[in-house]
Amino acid sequence: MKSFKELKVWQKGIELVAMVYEITASFPGEEKYGLSAQMRRAAVSIPSNIAEGHLRKTSKDFKQFLAIARGSCAELETQIIIAHKLGFIQEDNFNNLSPKIEELSKMLSSFYSKINSNPL
């Protein structure tokens, strides 16, 4: 199997992290250790779990890490909705970020299913 850095799903995860960091940089100062930090942690968790899972010995282990990455996608999606409702994320940024999270979540689900049918 390829290096995790060659996986499209990991690359999309890295792009998402950069977007989240850029968007949260403009959040109010009081959110530095609140919603901003939570969003950054959730975003970083996605490619990190893909990478860690990829280096595990079994398909079962890899699937567990992909499941965690999927959970982080759902967490991040919830957090951007909250941030948007609170006025921390502008409409155009929200409309750009939201579909990228959905796309990544679908990619993770597809990858999870693929590993189910073709174990490592």
N, C-alpha and C positions, 0 to 999 in steps of 0.2 A: 504494500500500500504506500501511497505517496507520503511525503512529509506533510505535517499538518499545515505548514505555511502554503502549500500548493492547493489546499482545499478551498474551493470557492466560498463555502459557508464560513470558514474561518476568516477569509479576506473581507467578506461582507461584514462580519462581526467587528473587525478592526476599523473599517470605515464608519460603522455606527458609533463606536467609542469616540472617534475624533469629532463626529457631529455633536454628540452629547456633551463632550467637554466644551466645545465652542459655544453651544447654546446656553449651558449652565454658567458660563463665565459672566453672563450679564444678569444673573439672578441677584436679588437683594442680598446684601451682606449678611443679614440675619439667617439666611438659608444656607450659608457656607457649610455648616455642620448638620443641616437638616435635609430638605428635599434634594438639594443640589448634590450632596455627598451620596445620598441613597441612589440617585439616578446614575451617578458615575460608577458606583460599586456594581449596580445591576448590569450596566453596559459592559464593564470590564469583565464581569463574570462570564459573559457569553463566549467570547473567543478563548478565554482562559480555560474554561471547562472543555471546550472542543479540543484544545491542544493537549490538556492533561489526559482526557479520555482516549485520544488517538494513540498515546504512548502506552496505554495499558495493554496487558497481555491477552485479554479475552474480549469477545464481542459483548458479553454481559456487562463487563466493566465499562466499556465504551458507551454502551446504551445508557447506563446510569448517568454518566457525565453529560450525555446529550440531553437526557431528561432534565437535568439541573439547568443546562443552558436554555432549554425551552421554558422552564419556570422563570428564569431571569428575564426572558423576553416578555413574558406576561406581566412580570413585576414592573419592568421598564415602561411597557405600554400603559399600565395603570398610572404610573407616576407622571408620564407626560400629559395624560388627560387631566390629572390633578393640577399640574403646573400650568396648563393652558387655562383651566377654569379660574385659577388664581391670578391670571394675567402675567405670569412669568415667562410664558412662551407666546410669541406673536403668532398670528394666524398662519402666515406663510411658512414659518419654521415648523409649526405643528403639522401643516399639510404636507411638508416635505419629509419629516421624520416618521410620522405615523405609518405610511405605507412601507417604509424601509424596515420597520420593526415587524410588520405583518409578513413581508416577504421573507425575512430571515427566519421567522417562526415557522413558516411553511417549508422552507429549505431544511430546517432542523427536523421537522416531522418526517419529511421525505427521506432524509438521510437515516433517521432512526428506523424507518420501515425497511429501507434497503439493507441495513445491517441485520435486521430480523430475518430477511430472506437469503442473505449471503453472508454468513458469519465469517469473521476474520480467520 
